[in-house]
Amino acid sequence: MPMRRTSLYPILKRVFDVIVTGVALLLLAPVFLLIAIVIKVQDGGAVLFYQTRVGKDGVSFRFPKFRSMVADAEVIRQKLLHQNQHGESAVTFKLKNDPRITPVGAFLRRFSLDELPQLWCVLTGEMSLVGPRPALVVEVQQYTVTERARLAVEPGITCIWQVSGRADVPFAQQVEMDLQYIAKRSMLFDIQLLMHTIPAVLGGEGAY
């Protein structure tokens, strides 16, 4: 049975996002600096990596991550499509032992530290702490009507499948879990998912 969602939920969710994210950014500032230095020292390349992702109602936004791959990662990706664990023609691309990932990047991904810059997107309102993970434009272009329902809410940093195996969860099941979240979302459910995110990140299951 879906949890009861009051008309105040969107307001409470936004206030919660801003307060928690603001505090997190202040506390994690030294971590941001340390990660930036290590990435720069590693190969002299860019610290941040940006992609265009699709948010609520199909609106695109600039999505930042700490760079965890080599500079020509996209070129290499095209050569690896046949190894995609979700299938060569699948909407999403995932590959264990991805050769594009740098040594520092592997560590960052292991503990989801590469995702930290997205806290800024939460602060600006383009994302929320909890919600379906934002997809690439090319992925959304391949969505079915059912899959497009994921765009009904703000994308999040964590979600049900992020605490249930992350990249190991098949795409169809990711969609099912995202739609389940949209149907039953509430402040209590959001907080529960955030609490489950901590052990999921530390455990590293499906992180690659």
ZAPABA-727636 format. One record per atom (N, C-alpha, C): x negated, y negated, z negated; residue in one letter. Coordinates in steps of 0.02 Angstrom, whole numbers, plus 50000, padded with zeros to 5 digits. Example, Ala and Ser with C-alpha at 12.3 -4.5 7.8 and 13.67 -1.06 7.14 Angstrom:
2
493405028449610A
493855022549610A
493405016549610A
493585011249646S
493165005349643S
493554999849606S
***
This chain:
208
499585006050000M
500005000050000M
499564993850000M
499694988950046P
499274982950048P
499304979049983P
498744976049964M
498734971849905M
499124965449920M
499444962749870R
499844956749880R
499384950749893R
499544946949946R
499134941249964R
499554934949958R
499374930449914T
499764924349902T
499594919149955T
500024913949959S
499914908450007S
499304904449989S
499064905249927L
498464901649905L
497824905249925L
497894911249951Y
497304915249966Y
496794911650011Y
497004908750068P
496504905350111P
496124899850075P
496474896050031I
496154890649994I
495674893449943I
495904898449905L
495484901449854L
494864904749885L
494964907949942K
494414911349977K
493894906249999K
494114900550025R
493654895350048R
493264892249990R
493624890749936V
493294887949876V
492784892849849V
492974899149845F
492524904349821F
491904904849866F
492014904749932D
491454905049979D
490964899349969D
491224893349963V
490794887449956V
490394887549891V
490724889249836I
490384889249771I
489844894649769I
490034900749787V
489554906349784V
488974905249832V
489134902949893T
488604901949943T
488144896249923T
488424890849897G
488014885149875G
487524887149821G
487764890949772V
487324893249718V
486794898049746V
487014902549790A
486544907549819A
485994904149858A
486164899049897L
485654895549937L
485144892149893L
485364889249837L
484904886049791L
484444891149758L
484734896549734L
484334901649699L
483854905349746L
484064906149809L
483674910049856L
483184905849897L
483154899349884A
482704894949923A
481984897549923A
481704899649866P
481014902349868P
480954908649911P
481474912749912V
481464918849953V
481464917050027V
481874912050045F
481894909650114F
481194907350136F
480874903450093L
480214900750109L
479704906350117L
479714911250072L
479234916750075L
479334920850139L
479954922350155I
480094926250216I
479864922450278I
479994915950279A
479784911850336A
479024912050346A
478664911450291I
477934911550294I
477674918350320I
477954923750294V
477734930450314V
477864931650388V
478454929650412I
478614930650483I
478134926650527I
477994920450506K
477554916150545K
476844918950547K
476614921350490V
475934924050486V
475874930450528V
476414934250531Q
476404940750566Q
476184940050639Q
476514935550677D
476344935050748D
476374927950775D
476494923050731G
476514916150752G
477144914150789G
477624918750795G
478244917350831G
478754913650789G
479344912650819A
479884909150785A
480104912750722A
480294908950672V
480524911850609V
481244914150615V
481654910050648L
482364911650655L
482524913950726L
483034918050730F
483274920550794F
484014918750798F
484224915750853Y
484914913550860Y
485264917450916Y
485894918950904Q
486324922050954Q
486994918350954Q
487354918751009T
488034916251011T
488494921950991T
488864921050938R
489334926150915R
490044923350919R
490524927650915V
491234925750921V
491564926050853V
491884920550834G
492204920150769G
492964920450773G
493284917550724K
494014917650720K
494334914650783K
494854917950807D
495234915650866D
494804915250929D
494244918850930G
493824918950989G
493364913050998G
493294908950946V
492854903050950V
492134905150938V
491694903150983S
490984905050979S
490614900450931S
490084902950901F
489664898950857F
488954901550859F
488484897350836R
487784899250835R
487634903250772R
487384909250782F
487294914250729F
486554915350715F
486314913450655P
485594913950640P
485404920250601P
484814922650613K
484524928150574K
483774926850569K
483464929450517F
482734929450516F
482514934250571F
482034932150612R
481824936250668R
481514942750644R
481774948250669S
481524954850649S
481264958850708S
481284955850768M
481064959350828M
480514955650864M
480214959050913V
479694955950954V
480024950750999V
479604946451029A
479864940851068A
480284942851128A
480104948151164D
480464950251224D
480954955951210D
481284955551153A
481724960951130A
482294962351179A
482584957251209E
483154958151253E
482954961751318E
482364960151343V
482114963551403V
482014971051389V
481724972451331I
481614979451312I
482274983051301I
482764979451274R
483424982451260R
483734985351323R
483664981851379Q
483954984251442Q
483664990951462Q
483034992151443K
482704998451460K
482885004051411K
483215002151357L
483375007151305L
484115008951302L
484515006051347L
485235007151344L
485425014551346L
485035018551383H
485205025651388H
485095029351322H
484745026051274Q
484625029151209Q
485115026751155Q
485565022351174N
486055019651127N
486425025251091N
486385025351025Q
486695030750987Q
487455030450990Q
487735024651011H
488455024051019H
488675025851090H
488185027651132G
488345029351202G
488115023851248G
487865025651306E
487575020751352E
488065015251372E
488705016951378S
489205012051399S
489605009251340S
489365010551279A
489725008251220A
489705000651213A
490194997951177V
490224990751166V
489624988251127V
489444991951074T
488884989851031T
488254993951046T
487674991051029F
487034994451040F
486684995450974F
486535001750958K
486165003450897K
485675009050913K
485075008550886L
484565013550899L
484125014350838L
484105020350810K
483655021750755K
482935021550781K
482485019350738N
481775018750758N
481705014350820N
482065008950821D
482055004150877D
481345001350885D
481015002350942P
480325000050951P
480254992450953P
480814988950958R
480784981650961R
480684978550892R
480814982350840I
480784979650772I
480064979250747I
479884973550720T
479204972550693T
479154975850624T
478544976750599P
478454979650531P
478804975450478P
478724968850482V
479064964450435V
479824964850445V
480034965150507G
480744965650523G
481054971950495G
480694977350496A
480954983650469A
481094983050394A
480654979650358F
480764978550287F
481364973950276F
481404968550314L
481964963950307L
482624967350319L
482644971450371R
483264974950388R
483444980250336R
482944983350307R
483054988550257R
483474985850199R
483364979550182F
483734976550126F
484184970850149F
484324970550215S
484774965550244S
484544958350231S
483904957350219L
483644950650207L
483654946450270L
483654949650328D
483684945950391D
484344942250400D
484854944350362E
485514941350368E
485604935050324E
485134933650281L
485204928050233L
485374921350265L
485084919450323P
485244912950352P
485984912050368P
486354917550372Q
487074917050386Q
487464913850329Q
487144913250271L
487474909750216L
487634902650236L
487214899750280W
487354892950303W
488004892850344W
488124897950383C
488744898350423C
489354898950377C
489264902050320V
489814902550271V
489954895550243V
489424891950228L
489494885250199L
489844880550248L
489704881250313T
490004876950364T
490704879150384T
490914885150361G
491584887550376G
491644891850438G
491094893050473E
491114897350532E
491174904650514E
490944906250454M
490994913150428M
491254912950357M
491394918850331S
491594919650261S
491124924850230S
491124925350165L
490704930450133L
490954937450152L
491614938050157V
491914944650173V
492364943950235V
492274948550282G
492664948550343G
492334952950395G
492664954450450P
492354958450503P
491704955250527P
491204959250541R
490574956550565R
490674953250633R
490374947350645P
490464943850709P
490134947450767P
490484948050822A
490234951750880A
489914947050931A
489504949950974L
489204946251030L
489744944751082L
489634939551121V
490114937651173V
490224943451222V
489684946651243V
489734952251291V
490134958051261V
490104958951196E
490484964251164E
491224962651164E
491384956351147V
492084954251144V
492414954551213V
492024953251264Q
492284953551333Q
492514960551351Q
492274965551315Q
492464972551328Q
492994975051280Q
493224970751234Y
493714972851184Y
494384974651216Y
494704979551185T
495394981151202T
495844976451162T
496494976751174V
496964972451137V
496904973951062V
496864980251045T
496804982250974T
496174979450943T
495614979950978E
494974977650952E
494954970050944E
495314966550986R
495334959150982R
495674956850918R
496054961150886A
496384959350824A
495874957850769A
495254960050778R
494724958550729R
494594950950726R
494784947350779L
494634940250783L
495164935950748L
495634939250713A
496174935550680A
495944931850617A
495364933750591V
495104930650529V
494374928550539V
494124924550492E
493424922550496E
492974928750489E
492444929050529P
491974934650522P
491604934050456P
491344939550432G
491024939450366G
490314942150366G
489984941050310I
489304943750300I
489354951150281I
489884952850245T
489984959950227T
490714961850241T
490824968350247C
491484970950262C
491524978250239C
492084981450252I
492174988250228I
491634992950255I
491514992750321W
491034997550348W
490314995750332W
490194989550312Q
489514987650289Q
489344991150223Q
489854992850185V
489734996350121V
489895003750127V
490005006050189S
490195013050200S
489745016450251S
489115014150256G
488655017350303G
488355012650355G
488615006450359R
488355001450405R
488295004150477R
487695003950505A
487605005750576A
487765013050590A
487795017250539D
487955024250549D
488705025350563D
489105020250550V
489835020850561V
489985019750636V
490315024550669P
490485023850740P
490905017650752P
490855014750812F
491205008550827F
491955009050817F
492255014450840A
492985015350832A
493185015150758A
492765017950716Q
492915017950644Q
492795011050615Q
492305007450641Q
492195000550619Q
492814996350631Q
493094997050691V
493704993350708V
494274995150661V
494355001650650E
494885003950605E
494805000950535E
494195000850510M
494064998150443M
494174990650441M
493984987150495D
494094979850498D
494834978250497D
495224981950535L
495944980750537L
496264982550469L
495984987450436Q
496224989150369Q
496094983350321Q
495504980250327Y
495344974450285Y
495834968750298Y
495944967250362I
496394961750380I
497084962850351I
497324969050351A
497994970550327A
498064969850251A
497524971250214K
497584971450141K
497144966250105K
496864961550142R
496394956850112R
496714952750056R
496334951550005S
496534947549947S
495904945549911S
495954941049863M
495354938949826M
495064944849787M
495494948849758L
495254954649720L
494884959449765L
495164960749824F
494844965249872F
494174962449896F
494154955849908D
493524952649929D
492984953549876D
493164952349814I
492674952949760I
492444960149752I
492904964849760Q
492724971949756Q
492224973749811Q
492334971249871L
491874972649927L
491184969449915L
491184963449887L
490544960249872L
490164964249819L
490514966749770M
490184970649718M
489904977249746M
490264980149793H
490034986349824H
489454985149872H
489394978949896T
488864977249943T
488174977749911T
488124975949847I
487474975949813I
487154982949813I
487494988149788P
487184994849791P
487094997349862P
487534995349908A
487474997649977A
486834994850009A
486684988549994V
486074985350020V
485454988449989V
485464989449924L
484894992349890L
484774999549912L
485315003149928G
485255010049950G
484975010650020G
485115005650062G
484845005450129G
485145010350179G
485705013450162E
486015018250208E
486255014750271E
486075017350329G
486295014450392G
485985007850409G
485435006050375A
485114999550388A
484545000350437A
484654998250500Y
484134998350551Y
484344994150610Y
***
